[in-house]
């Protein structure tokens, strides 16, 4: 009985080996025939094309919320939080925004502004530049664009809610290390140069605004202001390339480090921003529905 069992096991093992050998021969023959056919047709075997990656969707996560943005001119100055004047101004600003699309932009963003110009042949005038400053409150809000044209620095100050503005397009949305880039006047010209035919760089509405950590190189002194002083709190200038260590040490001695602990200088507008943001959204929805 044991002898018959051993013989049966050997027979099964030989059959398995024969089946595996036959399968390998079939695979070899199929691949070799495909290669020969491709060589006869084109002369070269086709390149390997990997299969497309599967698209994996995480359905456990909800929709990504869009970023909230409240333009700084909506926030009234300090100790002027509830006057009737700013409330009426906000209503006029919302009406203007219902006609003109004023996009989200920051100091350091690249904009293209088109204005009505009766002296131009096309009755419009466009300018592309870097936003170097935002100022003013309410209907008096302004922003400054800078560019280098024919090796000459050109700056234009626009009123944000001016009826002469026909369109404001953001070509590149980004932030810089400082909230004011007026020091670009004293920097090398390449840091202010923007291509007038620049193609817009799109940013999804659910992504954070990128921070450009570029530090500019300044021209030789004298500058329009002593930017190295601590009261300006400039982070986007390479001072080590223009100033000596002794001058930098003297500038640090003029600082007032105790002012950062002065709680009266802080102006917390978080609750006020939420209130104004909801008010503006309600006004915009009323104008759209009406």
TASULKA-V776546 format. One record per residue. N is the residue number from 1. RES is the residue in one small letter. SS is DSSP state (hx for helix, st for strand, lp for the rest). Layout:
[[N,RES,SS] [N,RES,SS]]
//
This chain:
[[1,x,lp] [2,x,hx] [3,x,hx] [4,x,hx] [5,x,hx] [6,x,hx] [7,x,hx] [8,x,hx] [9,x,hx] [10,x,hx] [11,x,hx] [12,x,hx] [13,x,hx] [14,x,hx] [15,x,hx] [16,x,hx] [17,x,hx] [18,x,hx] [19,x,hx] [20,x,hx] [21,x,hx] [22,x,hx] [23,x,hx] [24,x,hx] [25,x,hx] [26,x,hx] [27,x,hx] [28,x,hx] [29,x,hx] [30,x,hx] [31,x,hx] [32,x,hx] [33,x,hx] [34,x,hx] [35,x,hx] [36,x,hx] [37,x,hx] [38,x,hx] [39,x,hx] [40,x,hx] [41,x,hx] [42,x,hx] [43,x,lp] [44,x,lp] [45,x,lp] [46,x,lp] [47,x,lp] [48,x,lp] [49,x,lp] [50,x,lp] [51,x,lp] [52,x,lp] [53,x,lp] [54,x,lp] [55,x,lp] [56,x,lp] [57,x,lp] [58,x,lp] [59,x,lp] [60,x,lp] [61,x,lp] [62,x,lp] [63,x,lp] [64,x,lp] [65,x,lp] [66,x,lp] [67,x,lp] [68,x,lp] [69,x,lp] [70,x,lp] [71,x,lp] [72,x,hx] [73,x,hx] [74,x,hx] [75,x,lp] [76,x,lp] [77,x,lp] [78,x,lp] [79,x,lp] [80,x,lp] [81,x,lp] [82,x,lp] [83,x,lp] [84,x,hx] [85,x,hx] [86,x,hx] [87,x,hx] [88,x,hx] [89,x,hx] [90,x,hx] [91,x,hx] [92,x,hx] [93,x,hx] [94,x,hx] [95,x,hx] [96,x,hx] [97,x,hx] [98,x,hx] [99,x,hx] [100,x,lp] [101,x,lp] [102,x,lp] [103,x,lp] [104,x,lp] [105,x,lp] [106,x,lp] [107,x,lp] [108,x,lp] [109,x,lp] [110,x,st] [111,x,st] [112,x,st] [113,x,st] [114,x,st] [115,x,st] [116,x,st] [117,x,lp] [118,x,lp] [119,x,lp] [120,x,lp] [121,x,lp] [122,x,lp] [123,x,lp] [124,x,st] [125,x,st] [126,x,st] [127,x,st] [128,x,st] [129,x,st] [130,x,st] [131,x,st] [132,x,st] [133,x,st] [134,x,st] [135,x,st] [136,x,lp] [137,x,lp] [138,x,hx] [139,x,hx] [140,x,hx] [141,x,lp] [142,x,st] [143,x,st] [144,x,st] [145,x,st] [146,x,st] [147,x,st] [148,x,st] [149,x,st] [150,x,lp] [151,x,lp] [152,x,st] [153,x,st] [154,x,st] [155,x,st] [156,x,st] [157,x,st] [158,x,st] [159,x,st] [160,x,lp] [161,x,lp] [162,x,lp] [163,x,lp] [164,x,lp] [165,x,st] [166,x,st] [167,x,st] [168,x,st] [169,x,st] [170,x,st] [171,x,st] [172,x,st] [173,x,lp] [174,x,lp] [175,x,st] [176,x,st] [177,x,lp] [178,x,lp] [179,x,lp] [180,x,lp] [181,x,lp] [182,x,hx] [183,x,hx] [184,x,hx] [185,x,hx] [186,x,hx] [187,x,st] [188,x,lp] [189,x,hx] [190,x,hx] [191,x,hx] [192,x,lp] [193,x,lp] [194,x,lp] [195,x,lp] [196,x,lp] [197,x,lp] [198,x,lp] [199,x,lp] [200,x,lp] [201,x,st] [202,x,lp] [203,x,lp] [204,x,lp] [205,x,lp] [206,x,lp] [207,x,lp] [208,x,lp] [209,x,lp] [210,x,lp] [211,x,st] [212,x,st] [213,x,lp] [214,x,lp] [215,x,lp] [216,x,st] [217,x,lp] [218,x,st] [219,x,lp] [220,x,lp] [221,x,lp] [222,x,lp] [223,x,lp] [224,x,lp] [225,x,lp] [226,x,lp] [227,x,lp] [228,x,lp] [229,x,lp] [230,x,lp] [231,x,lp] [232,x,lp] [233,x,lp] [234,x,lp] [235,x,lp] [236,x,lp] [237,x,st] [238,x,lp] [239,x,hx] [240,x,hx] [241,x,hx] [242,x,lp] [243,x,lp] [244,x,lp] [245,x,hx] [246,x,hx] [247,x,hx] [248,x,hx] [249,x,hx] [250,x,hx] [251,x,hx] [252,x,hx] [253,x,hx] [254,x,lp] [255,x,lp] [256,x,lp] [257,x,hx] [258,x,hx] [259,x,hx] [260,x,hx] [261,x,hx] [262,x,lp] [263,x,hx] [264,x,hx] [265,x,hx] [266,x,lp] [267,x,lp] [268,x,lp] [269,x,lp] [270,x,hx] [271,x,hx] [272,x,hx] [273,x,hx] [274,x,hx] [275,x,hx] [276,x,hx] [277,x,hx] [278,x,hx] [279,x,hx] [280,x,hx] [281,x,hx] [282,x,hx] [283,x,hx] [284,x,hx] [285,x,hx] [286,x,hx] [287,x,hx] [288,x,hx] [289,x,hx] [290,x,lp]]
//
